[in-house]
Amino acid sequence: MNQPYTPDPRTPGPAMAGPNDDTVQVNSVGDAYSENRHVESQQTRYRDQDGHNVEQQVEVSEDKNLQRANMRYWTTRIIYFILGVLEVIMGLRFIFRLLGASQGNGFITFLYSLSHAFVAPFNGIFNDQAIGNVSVFELSTLIAMLIYALIAWGLVALGRMIFSPTYDSQQRVVRTRRQ
């Protein structure tokens, strides 16, 4: 019998059956109970070396709603991670500008250069207030933080709509009796 894998020697199966086994293999593929769930079932019947009838059934289920929920979860996590990084960068910019950090410092220069790309579209909406000689209350940074949070919230809400579960009116009930 050609198999793509080596059978488990601990489990009796067709490979361990004698030369006169009567192995029957039944494969069925199709929708089990709705368009959102796909079930593959494989049933094998054979006679082991001792002459006992053995029946083995394997059922693999693929749930489309579970896949959609996973996509929704990961999309939400990625969006909120990016928002968190962006908010931390802009929050540090706001705090360092408010406290009047020295622009001669390499880290401060890097932080201002990095965050400038995200704050620049909001410069000029309000006048940033200078406090003393070196401190600046950057209202544009706070507005940028708010706008990016709203955009992220909107993207997450859109992802929830796109990846929402789909329901149908069918139902499946399985009852098994063994004697």
N, C-alpha and C positions, 0 to 999 in steps of 0.2 A: 504494500500500500504506500503510495507516494504522499508524504505529508511535508508541508513547508517547515515543520518544527519537529523536534524529537518529543515523543509522548512522555508523560511523567511515569516513571517505572513503578511508582507507589500506587497508581490508580489503574485498576483493571480496565482495559478498553479493547477496541478492535485489534490493536497491534498485538495484544497478548492472547487473543483468541486463537483457537486451533485452526488447522487448515479447513475444517468442515464447519466453520461458523456460519450462521445465517444473519449477517449484519444488514440492517436496513437503515439507511440514512435519509432523513426527511429534512429539507430546508424550506423555510417559508420566509419571504421578505415582503413587507408591506406595512401600511399604516395599521396600527393596532386599534386605535379608537378615535383618532382625530388627525387633523392635518398638522398638529403641533407635536406629535410624538411619533417616532419611527421605531419599530421594534423588529429585530432580527431574531429568529428563533431557530435553533438547530436541535434536532432530536435524533438520538442514536440508540438503536436496539441491537443487542448482540447476545451471544451465548458465550460465557466464559469457559475456561479450561475444565471446570468441574461440571459443566452442563447446566449452570443456572442462567436463567434469562435475566439480562441486565438492561435497564432502560436509563438513559442519561439525557437530560435536557438542559440546554444552555440558552438563556434569553438575554439579549443585549438591548437596552432601551436608550434611545436618543431623544431627549426632551428639548424641543425648540424653545420653549419658554424659559427653561433653565439656561440655555445658551444666551438668550436675550437678557436675562437677569445678570449673567456674568459680564456681558458687554456693557450693560448699564453701570454695574459696579465699578469696572475698571475705567470706564470713561469718566465717571464722577471722581474717582481717586486721582487720576492723572490731572484733570482740570484743577481740582483743589490743591494738588501738590504744586503745580505751576503758579497758581494764585498765591500760595503760601510763600514760595520763594520770592516772587515779585513784591509782595507786601513787606517782607522782611527787608529787602533791599531798599525799598522806598521809605520804610519806617526808619531805618538807620540813617538814610539821607536827611530825613526831617529832623531827627534828634541831633545829628552832628551839625546841621546848619543852624538849628536853634541854639545849640551850646557854643557855636562859633569855633568849630574845630579848625585847626591849621590846614590850609590847602596846600602847604608844602609837604605834607606827609604823603607817602606813596599810597598807602591804603585809602586815605580820604580822597585822593585824586582818582584812584581806580573806581571807588564807589560812586563818586559824583559823575564820572564819565559813563559808567555803566547805567546808572539810574537816569541820566539825562535823556536817553532815548525814550524812556517811558514817561517822563514828566514833561518833556518838551511840548507835546500837543496841548497841554493845559496851561502853559505859561501865558501870561497876558490876560487871562480871564479876570483875575483880581490882581491888584498890586501886592507884591510880597512886602511885608512890613519889616523894616530894619529895626532891630532892638540894640541900641548902643552902636559901637563901631564895627563889630564883627558878627554879631548874631542876626539871624534872619528867620522870621516866622513865615515859612513857605506854605501859603495856603494852596498853591497850585499842586504841591505834593500830596496834601490831604485830599484834594479833589480827585487827583489821579488814582489814589488808593481806593476811594469810594467808587469811581467809575469802573475800574478794573474788577472790583468785587461784584458790582452789578452785572458786568459782562459775564463773569464766571458763573454767577447764579443763573443767568439766562441760558448759558450753554448747558449747564447741568439740567435745567428744566426741559430744554429741548431734547437732550439725551434721554430723559425719562419718558418723553412722549414717543420718541423714535423707537426706543427699545422696550416699550411697555409690553406686557404679556398679551397674547391674543387668546381669546376664549371662543369655544364653540359650544353648541348645545348638546353634544353627544356625551355619553357617560359609559364607562366600562366597569363591569362588576365581574370579579373572578371568584369562583367558589371551587374549592378542591376538596374532594372526599377521598379518603383512603381507608381501605378495610384490611 
